[in-house]
Amino acid sequence: MEKLFAKGNIGKMRLKNRVYMTAMTTGFAGKNGQPTDQLLSYYEERAKGGVGLIVTEIFKVNTVHGNALGNQLYALDPNNLPALAQMTARIHRYGTKMVAQLHHGGSTNNPDLNGGRLVGPSAIPNISGIVPEELTLEEIAELKQQFIMSAAMCKAADFDGVQLHCAHGYLLCEFLSASANQRDDQYGGSLENRCRLPIEILQGIKAVCGPDFPVLIRFSVQEYDPGHPNSISLEEGVEIAKAFEAAGADAIDVSCGNYFTMYGENMETYHYEQGWRKDATKAVKDAVSIPVMGMNNIKEPEFAETLLEEGVCDFVGVGRGHIADPQWVRKAYTGRSAEIRKCMGCMYCFESLLSIGYARCAANPRMGREYSFREQPVKNGDGRPVAVIGGGPAGMQAASLLANRGFDVTLFEAQDALGGALTLAGSTAPYKNKMLKMRDTLALEVEKSGAKVCLGTKADVDTVAALNPVGVFIAAGAKPVVPPIPGIDNAKVVLANDVVAGKVKVSGKVVIAGSGLTGMETAEMISRQGDVTELSLVDMLPQIGAGLYPSIYFNVMRNLAACNAQMYPGHAVKCIDDKGITMTKVEDGSELFLEADYVILALGLKPDKAMIQAFDEKFDRVYVLGEANAAPGRIGISISDAYIAAYCFDPEA
Ligand SMILES: Cc1cc2nc3c(=O)[nH]c(=O)nc-3n(C[C@H](O)[C@H](O)[C@H](O)COP(=O)(O)O)c2cc1C
């Protein structure tokens, strides 16, 4: 991977390789706008992992209407300077450069954080239907100064440059886009006018910080927004890139999408392949001479290398890849790509950010916990035996970490291969092979750790007792819920997991009961099988796919619409017979009958409490992990439970 590890320049900024970590907001900053120990440790770990450049998460530049989060970095307060300088110092130790991303969310900000007030270039409703106030010329002038002075403060804190966030539907993107910007003054109308604000900021920064202080522009070269025909098209995006180059930008960081696209295109779910929109990046590369940076849903270093070989970009952005494995670069450099825990595109990171206020990673339980879990856990196993029951994600994580701590680990798996929920999740569609890759990486970790693996072995209390273990870790997953509905024993009733695992083949008219992720993805899977003639999804809840992360929901629904799947939200299964399934409408109790050759149950999972109790009564130290503990679960929670339990396990306490 010669090209990936070649040095390169952005302006006068020299980078040790061609990989940059794209800007990603974590929620780890302090409420005062300073980096916390948690944030510093998180970034330092990525620098230690070898990445050439880190673009930070968003800095706010305005505290009146520019707050995107309650805890966001902020450079304009001089009190924050020492902590920000510490941040750059901790990154520079490893030869990594750090650029601060300057941001204003415009009409996408949360009004609650901004005194109820949202602003934008024009009074055009945002995705929630809220109409922002149109910024006045005085406010624009003030905002411009705030961007410029933020850059000056970042320079004082020893940042190597700044990046203007003009992408994803935020304020500067709104100015660029004719769909959000309908001003009739010098900041709206023509492309030149729409580019004016970011360019004035860019040139203002150069004037204050000096021509050699790198200013990078991240913008959406294509908004992919079918609902807004005036949004930025690729053709216009290329013109915008040329305008930024002419105005003195040091590099273009090509992104795409806006808020109306629900993150589908700029932060792809597992539905997308690596490099699916590389042509858009290449279009910019072909049009400008300054360095082009681009993220392209990159999971694997080998693929990143091909982008450089094909001249798609000069620097490859690896965002979530760095959340999932801070050693992405180091492992690539040392020929250990197979050991990289690769992003699965499951969106657990952004979903956590939106729901609990900070990001977590399904693949990497240490993400955001670097300050508390040191890289190497205490190695004090001293060969004492432990048993791990279940070889799914939780079991594999627990087994390898315990073995690395020096315990004598025996991992029991009832199936004839490791994988569990990851194998099931990865089997529903070709694009879900990202889950299978994670399975393979975890299995490799188990192998390298030296843990003993007993496949095809359903461990009971006696089998485990024979080991005389100092700890028992139960990661045996959960059992499908089979409710006592009349006709549930009918031969046409099958379990979703059996369909996914290929144990049962369905055909003809198929009804799926339950529309959580398992039900939805089973539907997607069988919809591709030609022998399914009619497909229906039934759920008691008022919405099909309730609780799914929006961009995952959107992609699954799009695929199901393509096969004309029928949806029955708000319907409970009443009974099943040889002809089909009778449902009751929750709202009014009316009944509906659907003919069915097969009824697939995807009604959730429940832990095997009797089995857990038997182990608990026999052994002193029993740890119940993942779905064995709470079902249905999440891969992220399973891996994280297992990591923490194995890290903290102490047979003497
Ligand atoms: C948790 C999370 C937070 C993000 N925050 C930002 C941000 O602050 N600024 C930004 O420009 N992009 C942000 N992004 C988008 C990423 O920079 C990147 O463009 C996207 O994740 C796609 O690249 P990847 O496939 O390499 O992850 C964020 C993405 C994630 C997953």
Ligand as a Chemical Component Dictionary entry (heavy atoms), coordinates in Angstrom:
data_LIG
# 
_chem_comp.id                   LIG 
_chem_comp.type                 NON-POLYMER 
_chem_comp.pdbx_formal_charge   0 
_chem_comp.three_letter_code    LIG 
# 
loop_
_chem_comp_atom.comp_id 
_chem_comp_atom.atom_id 
_chem_comp_atom.alt_atom_id 
_chem_comp_atom.type_symbol 
_chem_comp_atom.charge 
_chem_comp_atom.model_Cartn_x 
_chem_comp_atom.model_Cartn_y 
_chem_comp_atom.model_Cartn_z 
_chem_comp_atom.pdbx_ordinal 
LIG C1  C1  C 0 -20.800 9.845  15.133 1  
LIG C2  C2  C 0 -20.544 10.702 13.922 2  
LIG C3  C3  C 0 -20.395 12.066 14.063 3  
LIG C4  C4  C 0 -20.142 12.869 12.947 4  
LIG N1  N1  N 0 -19.914 14.202 13.127 5  
LIG C5  C5  C 0 -19.509 14.967 12.079 6  
LIG C6  C6  C 0 -19.067 16.302 12.280 7  
LIG O1  O1  O 0 -19.003 16.797 13.405 8  
LIG N2  N2  N 0 -18.681 17.000 11.179 9  
LIG C7  C7  C 0 -18.686 16.468 9.923  10 
LIG O2  O2  O 0 -18.317 17.131 8.975  11 
LIG N3  N3  N 0 -19.080 15.189 9.712  12 
LIG C8  C8  C 0 -19.460 14.426 10.761 13 
LIG N4  N4  N 0 -19.764 13.101 10.559 14 
LIG C9  C9  C 0 -19.614 12.515 9.214  15 
LIG C10 C10 C 0 -18.229 11.891 9.069  16 
LIG O3  O3  O 0 -17.206 12.843 9.074  17 
LIG C11 C11 C 0 -18.097 11.103 7.764  18 
LIG O4  O4  O 0 -18.266 11.970 6.705  19 
LIG C12 C12 C 0 -19.088 9.958  7.658  20 
LIG O5  O5  O 0 -19.074 9.199  8.845  21 
LIG C13 C13 C 0 -18.770 9.055  6.458  22 
LIG O6  O6  O 0 -17.448 8.642  6.464  23 
LIG P1  P1  P 0 -17.032 7.156  6.983  24 
LIG O7  O7  O 0 -17.785 6.188  6.147  25 
LIG O8  O8  O 0 -15.556 7.071  6.806  26 
LIG O9  O9  O 0 -17.460 7.097  8.404  27 
LIG C14 C14 C 0 -20.056 12.293 11.666 28 
LIG C15 C15 C 0 -20.220 10.917 11.534 29 
LIG C16 C16 C 0 -20.462 10.124 12.637 30 
LIG C17 C17 C 0 -20.592 8.648  12.451 31 
# 
loop_
_chem_comp_bond.comp_id 
_chem_comp_bond.atom_id_1 
_chem_comp_bond.atom_id_2 
_chem_comp_bond.value_order 
_chem_comp_bond.pdbx_ordinal 
LIG C1  C2  SING 1  
LIG C2  C3  SING 2  
LIG C2  C16 DOUB 3  
LIG C3  C4  DOUB 4  
LIG C4  N1  SING 5  
LIG C4  C14 SING 6  
LIG N1  C5  DOUB 7  
LIG C5  C6  SING 8  
LIG C5  C8  SING 9  
LIG C6  O1  DOUB 10 
LIG C6  N2  SING 11 
LIG N2  C7  SING 12 
LIG C7  O2  DOUB 13 
LIG C7  N3  SING 14 
LIG N3  C8  DOUB 15 
LIG C8  N4  SING 16 
LIG N4  C9  SING 17 
LIG N4  C14 SING 18 
LIG C9  C10 SING 19 
LIG C10 O3  SING 20 
LIG C10 C11 SING 21 
LIG C11 O4  SING 22 
LIG C11 C12 SING 23 
LIG C12 O5  SING 24 
LIG C12 C13 SING 25 
LIG C13 O6  SING 26 
LIG O6  P1  SING 27 
LIG P1  O7  DOUB 28 
LIG P1  O8  SING 29 
LIG P1  O9  SING 30 
LIG C14 C15 DOUB 31 
LIG C15 C16 SING 32 
LIG C16 C17 SING 33 
# 
